[in-house]
Amino acid sequence: MKKIQIIPMTKEVELAGIEPQPAVKFIPNWYKKINPFTNGDKKLKFQHYSKTHNTSIKRCIPFVDAMTAGYIFSLNDDIYVEILETGEPYIRWKSEVEIVTMHSAIQWEGFLIPQEFHQMIAKWHNDWQIKTPDGYSLLAIHPLNRTDLPFYTLSGLVDTDKYEKEIHFPFMLRRDFEGIIPAGTPLVQLIPIKRDSFKSSKKNFDADDAYKKRRKFMQTFSGSYQKNFWLKKHYG
């Protein structure tokens, strides 16, 4: 098993900080509450009109695999977002540690910020170095499938096997939010990616091959992907 090293870069964060943790610990309550079957059903049924079964997104393995991939950098303390009379957000917190810092507007000149967000870019301040094994980079992205969060963290890919510093994460804040973002909120998802070189190619249609692939999937009434193709991932 490959090892990820999480290294404090300040004494303060070592004593009081919350280090990045496996993403599986951050499955949201709204997902846990979803019924695995549609229409309030309590068991698996066949939908005759559509020739499908009655499973919901709760039974979609790729959906939860995305949410639980890698690690989460989360909010160390509550932060309060106040909207000033100018319409601009003012972000504050009680502790003395840096949590949010700002980018100057000129740094993001030309970047299109959607209108539902404040026209500014802030940064989640991070005092942890994430060290990946040789040949692995770190994909930093907004927590996957978390459209409920009042911000959107921008993406970056860092060669963290070579880069030996902390990474700060730029984000946009939604205009329609004012209030507390609580400690423990997931801010950034961190997924180790093995570097390699790729070359794409297009193959000709093969009817026999396509039929065999469909048959392998359709032989199982429900959960074919999980039973026949899926591999369990481990992030400790």
N, C-alpha and C positions, 0 to 999 in steps of 0.2 A: 504494500500500500504506500502510495506517495505521501509525503509529509509537507504540510503547510506550516511555516513558522510565523507566529504573530508576536511582534517585538515592540514593546513600549518605547517611545522616543522622548518621553518626558517623565520625570518622577511623579508628577501630578496624575497623569493618566494611569501609571502603574498602580498607584494607591487607590484611586477613586474611579477610574474609567471602566467602561464596559467594553471588553474586547470583542471583535467580530466573532460571531458564533454561527454554528450550522443553521442554514436557512430553515430546516425542518422544525426548528423551535419557534418559528414565526408564522405558522399557519394561522390565518385570521379567523375570528369567530364567525364571520358571515359565511365562510366556506364550510366550517364545521357544522353549521346549522342547515345546510342544504340537504334536502331529501335525496337519497341516491336514485329514487324513482320519481317519475313525473306524475302530475295530477293527484298527488297525495297517496299514491299506491304504496303498499307495504311489501310487495314482492314483484319479481320479474314477470312481465307480461309481454305478449306479442301484439304489436299494433297492426291489425289486419289491413287497415286502409293504406298504410305506408310501407308495410312489410319490414318494419323495424321493431325494436323492442323499446320499452318505456324507461330506459335509463337516462339519468340527468348528467349534467356536467360533473357531478360528484364522482361518477364512475369513469371519467375520462383521465386515464393515466398520464398522457402527455401534459395535460393541464396542471396537475399537481406536481409532476416531475419538474416542470419549469419553476414553480413556486418554491420547491425544496432543493433546487440545485445550488451547490456552493455554500456561500456564507453570507451573513447579513451584518452590515455595520449599522448599528441602531443609535437612537438618540439617548445621550447620557443623562440629560436632565429635561424637565418640562421647559418648553419655551412658549412665550406668549406673543401672539401676533396681533398688533393693534393697527387699525387703519386710521391714519391721520386725516385731518380736514382736507389736506391736499390730495387725498386718495392714495397716498403712498403708504406702504407697510412699514411699521416700526417693530422690530423683533428684539425681545429682551428675555433675560433669564437671571436667576438669582446667584448662581455660582460664579467664581472668578475665572473659570476655564473658558477658552475660546470654543464656541459652538458654531456660530455663523459668522462668516466674514463676507465682504462684498468685492465684486469685480467692478472695475471702472467701466463706464459705458463704452469707452473707446476700444476696450479689449474685445467687445462683442459686436462691434460695428459691422453691419451686413448680415448678422445672424437673425433669422426670422423667428421672433417670439410670438406664438399664437396669442390672439387678443384676449382669450380667457385667463391669461396670466399677466401679472404685473410686468411692465416693460423694463425689467432689470434682471440681472443674473447674480445670485448669491452663491456662497460655497458652504457646504458642510465641512467644518474643520475637523481633521482627523490627525491624531497623534500616534497612530499605530502604523508600523511598517509591516506589510504582508510579504513574506518571502516565499516564492514558489520554487519547486524543484527545477533543476537545469532543464531547459527546453520548454518551459511552461510560462505563459503570460497570464495576466489577470484581466478578465473582462468585467468592468464596473458599469452597472446599468441600474435603471430604476427597478425597484422590486417588481418582479414579473407578475402580471395579472392583478396588480394592486392599483386599480383605477379609483379606489376609494380614498386615496391619500390626497391631502390638500396641496401637494407640490408634485413636481416632476423632476427627477434627477437625470441629468444628461449622461451620455455614455462615453466611455473611454476604454482603450485597450493598452495596457502597460506591461512592458517586459520586466516583470517583477523578480525574475531570477537574476537580473543584472542591476536593476535600479534599486538602490539601497536607501530610500527615503520614504517618508510618509506621502500619501496621495490625498489631496483635497478634492471634493466632489462638487461640481457646479450644479445648481438646481434653479428651477423657476417656481414661483409661488402663485397659487391660484388667486384671482381677484375676489372670488366670492367667499373667501375664508377669513374669519376673524375669530380668535380664541386661542385655546391652549392645544399645542401638539404635545402629547404626553411622553415622558421618558419611556424608552423601550420601543418607540415607533421605529419600524424598519426604514432606513434612509437609502441604503445602497445595497444591491446584491452583487456579490463578488464571486465570479465563476472562473476557476482555473481552466485554461485552454492550452492544449498541447500544440506547439508550433510545428508546422510542416509545410511542404510545398504541394500545391494541387494543380492539376490540369484537367479541365472538363472535356468530355467527348460525348457526342450524340450517337446513339445506337439505332439501328433500323428496327422497325416493329416486328416482333416475333409472336405470332398468334398463340402458338403452343406454350411459350414461356409465360405470356400474359394470363392464359387460362389457368395454368398451374398455380400462379401466384394468387389469383382470385379464389381458386378452390381451397388453397391452404387457409386463407382468411375466413371464407364462408363456412367451412366445416364446423366451426365452433359457433353456437347460437349467440352467446353473449361473452364479452371479455376476450375476444380472440387475440387482440394485440397483447394483452397482459399474459395470456397463457402460452402464446406461440412465438412471440417476438421480443418481448420486453426483458431488459436486464436491470436488476436492482442496482442503484447507485449508492455510494457510501461517502459521506462527508462528516468526519468526526472532529 
